[in-house]
Amino acid sequence: MSKAHRGKGLRELTARGRGACPLCKRESVKVLYELEAEGNKMKVCKTCKAAAAHGKKSVS
């Protein structure tokens, strides 16, 4: 089977979904995952989302 449509949703986002993560401050990573902190929603990278879910990284 063809995989021609993989990542199609990323092409519509600005900069293909890449930017700087507000938690780890890394640049040019995919910031696609929403994380809610004190009523505010922010988009973070995959590793920060997993770390926050497991309590290893605090969101403030």
TIRO-2110 file (N, C-alpha, C; in Angstrom, 1 decimal):
// TIRO-2110
0.8, -1.2, 0.0, N, 1, A
0.0, 0.0, 0.0, CA, 1, A
0.9, 1.2, 0.0, C, 1, A
0.4, 2.3, -0.6, N, 2, A
1.1, 3.5, -0.7, CA, 2, A
1.0, 4.3, 0.6, C, 2, A
2.0, 5.1, 0.8, N, 3, A
2.1, 6.0, 2.0, CA, 3, A
2.2, 7.4, 1.5, C, 3, A
1.4, 7.8, 0.5, N, 4, A
1.5, 9.1, -0.1, CA, 4, A
0.9, 10.2, 0.8, C, 4, A
-0.1, 9.8, 1.6, N, 5, A
-0.8, 10.8, 2.4, CA, 5, A
-0.3, 10.9, 3.8, C, 5, A
0.8, 10.3, 4.1, N, 6, A
1.4, 10.4, 5.5, CA, 6, A
1.9, 11.8, 5.8, C, 6, A
1.4, 12.4, 6.8, N, 7, A
1.8, 13.7, 7.2, CA, 7, A
1.1, 14.8, 6.4, C, 7, A
0.0, 14.5, 5.8, N, 8, A
-0.7, 15.5, 5.0, CA, 8, A
-1.2, 16.7, 5.8, C, 8, A
-1.7, 16.4, 7.0, N, 9, A
-2.1, 17.4, 7.9, CA, 9, A
-1.1, 18.4, 8.3, C, 9, A
0.2, 18.0, 8.3, N, 10, A
1.3, 18.8, 8.7, CA, 10, A
1.6, 19.9, 7.7, C, 10, A
1.3, 19.6, 6.4, N, 11, A
1.6, 20.5, 5.3, CA, 11, A
0.8, 21.7, 5.4, C, 11, A
-0.4, 21.6, 6.0, N, 12, A
-1.3, 22.8, 6.1, CA, 12, A
-0.9, 23.7, 7.3, C, 12, A
-0.1, 23.3, 8.2, N, 13, A
0.3, 24.1, 9.4, CA, 13, A
1.4, 25.1, 9.0, C, 13, A
1.5, 26.2, 9.7, N, 14, A
2.6, 27.1, 9.4, CA, 14, A
3.9, 26.4, 9.8, C, 14, A
4.9, 26.6, 9.0, N, 15, A
6.2, 26.0, 9.2, CA, 15, A
6.2, 24.5, 9.4, C, 15, A
5.2, 23.9, 8.8, N, 16, A
5.0, 22.4, 8.9, CA, 16, A
4.9, 21.9, 10.3, C, 16, A
4.3, 22.7, 11.2, N, 17, A
4.2, 22.3, 12.6, CA, 17, A
5.4, 22.4, 13.4, C, 17, A
6.4, 23.0, 12.9, N, 18, A
7.7, 23.1, 13.6, CA, 18, A
7.9, 24.5, 14.3, C, 18, A
8.6, 24.5, 15.4, N, 19, A
8.8, 25.7, 16.1, CA, 19, A
9.6, 25.5, 17.4, C, 19, A
9.5, 26.4, 18.3, N, 20, A
10.3, 26.2, 19.6, CA, 20, A
9.3, 25.8, 20.7, C, 20, A
9.7, 24.8, 21.4, N, 21, A
8.9, 24.3, 22.5, CA, 21, A
9.1, 25.2, 23.7, C, 21, A
7.9, 25.6, 24.3, N, 22, A
8.0, 26.6, 25.4, CA, 22, A
8.6, 26.0, 26.7, C, 22, A
8.6, 24.6, 26.8, N, 23, A
9.1, 24.0, 28.0, CA, 23, A
10.6, 23.7, 28.0, C, 23, A
11.0, 23.0, 26.9, N, 24, A
12.4, 22.6, 26.9, CA, 24, A
13.2, 23.6, 26.1, C, 24, A
12.6, 24.6, 25.4, N, 25, A
13.3, 25.6, 24.6, CA, 25, A
14.1, 25.1, 23.4, C, 25, A
13.8, 23.9, 23.0, N, 26, A
14.4, 23.4, 21.8, CA, 26, A
13.7, 24.0, 20.6, C, 26, A
14.5, 24.3, 19.6, N, 27, A
14.0, 24.9, 18.4, CA, 27, A
13.9, 23.9, 17.2, C, 27, A
13.1, 24.1, 16.3, N, 28, A
12.9, 23.3, 15.1, CA, 28, A
12.4, 21.9, 15.4, C, 28, A
11.6, 21.8, 16.4, N, 29, A
10.9, 20.5, 16.7, CA, 29, A
9.4, 20.6, 16.4, C, 29, A
8.8, 19.5, 16.2, N, 30, A
7.3, 19.6, 16.0, CA, 30, A
6.6, 19.9, 17.3, C, 30, A
5.9, 21.0, 17.3, N, 31, A
5.1, 21.3, 18.5, CA, 31, A
3.7, 21.1, 18.1, C, 31, A
3.2, 19.9, 18.3, N, 32, A
1.9, 19.5, 17.9, CA, 32, A
0.9, 19.2, 19.0, C, 32, A
1.5, 18.9, 20.2, N, 33, A
0.7, 18.4, 21.3, CA, 33, A
0.2, 19.5, 22.2, C, 33, A
-1.1, 19.5, 22.5, N, 34, A
-1.6, 20.5, 23.4, CA, 34, A
-1.5, 20.1, 24.8, C, 34, A
-1.1, 21.0, 25.7, N, 35, A
-1.0, 20.8, 27.1, CA, 35, A
-1.6, 21.9, 27.8, C, 35, A
-2.4, 21.6, 28.8, N, 36, A
-3.2, 22.7, 29.5, CA, 36, A
-2.5, 23.0, 30.8, C, 36, A
-2.1, 24.3, 31.0, N, 37, A
-1.5, 24.7, 32.2, CA, 37, A
-2.2, 25.9, 32.8, C, 37, A
-2.8, 25.8, 34.0, N, 38, A
-3.5, 26.9, 34.6, CA, 38, A
-4.5, 27.5, 33.8, C, 38, A
-5.2, 26.7, 33.0, N, 39, A
-6.3, 27.2, 32.2, CA, 39, A
-5.9, 27.6, 30.8, C, 39, A
-4.6, 27.7, 30.6, N, 40, A
-4.0, 28.1, 29.3, CA, 40, A
-3.6, 26.9, 28.5, C, 40, A
-3.9, 26.9, 27.2, N, 41, A
-3.4, 25.8, 26.4, CA, 41, A
-2.2, 26.2, 25.6, C, 41, A
-1.2, 25.3, 25.7, N, 42, A
0.0, 25.6, 24.9, CA, 42, A
0.4, 24.4, 24.1, C, 42, A
1.1, 24.6, 23.0, N, 43, A
1.6, 23.5, 22.2, CA, 43, A
3.0, 23.2, 22.5, C, 43, A
3.3, 21.9, 22.8, N, 44, A
4.6, 21.4, 23.2, CA, 44, A
5.1, 20.3, 22.4, C, 44, A
6.3, 19.9, 22.5, N, 45, A
6.8, 18.8, 21.7, CA, 45, A
6.4, 17.5, 22.4, C, 45, A
6.7, 16.4, 21.7, N, 46, A
6.3, 15.1, 22.1, CA, 46, A
6.9, 14.6, 23.4, C, 46, A
8.2, 14.9, 23.6, N, 47, A
8.9, 14.5, 24.8, CA, 47, A
8.4, 15.3, 26.0, C, 47, A
8.1, 16.5, 25.8, N, 48, A
7.7, 17.3, 27.0, CA, 48, A
6.2, 16.9, 27.4, C, 48, A
5.4, 16.5, 26.4, N, 49, A
4.1, 16.1, 26.7, CA, 49, A
4.1, 14.8, 27.5, C, 49, A
5.0, 13.9, 27.1, N, 50, A
5.1, 12.6, 27.9, CA, 50, A
5.7, 12.8, 29.2, C, 50, A
6.7, 13.7, 29.4, N, 51, A
7.3, 14.0, 30.7, CA, 51, A
6.3, 14.7, 31.6, C, 51, A
5.5, 15.6, 31.1, N, 52, A
4.5, 16.2, 31.9, CA, 52, A
3.4, 15.2, 32.4, C, 52, A
3.0, 14.3, 31.5, N, 53, A
2.0, 13.3, 31.8, CA, 53, A
2.5, 12.3, 32.9, C, 53, A
3.8, 12.1, 33.0, N, 54, A
4.4, 11.2, 34.0, CA, 54, A
4.9, 11.9, 35.2, C, 54, A
4.7, 13.2, 35.2, N, 55, A
5.1, 14.0, 36.4, CA, 55, A
6.6, 14.3, 36.5, C, 55, A
7.3, 14.1, 35.4, N, 56, A
8.7, 14.4, 35.5, CA, 56, A
9.1, 15.9, 35.1, C, 56, A
8.1, 16.5, 34.5, N, 57, A
8.3, 17.9, 34.1, CA, 57, A
7.1, 18.7, 34.6, C, 57, A
7.4, 19.8, 35.3, N, 58, A
6.3, 20.6, 35.8, CA, 58, A
5.9, 21.7, 34.8, C, 58, A
4.6, 21.9, 34.7, N, 59, A
4.1, 22.9, 33.7, CA, 59, A
3.7, 24.1, 34.5, C, 59, A
4.4, 25.2, 34.4, N, 60, A
4.0, 26.4, 35.1, CA, 60, A
4.2, 27.6, 34.3, C, 60, A
END
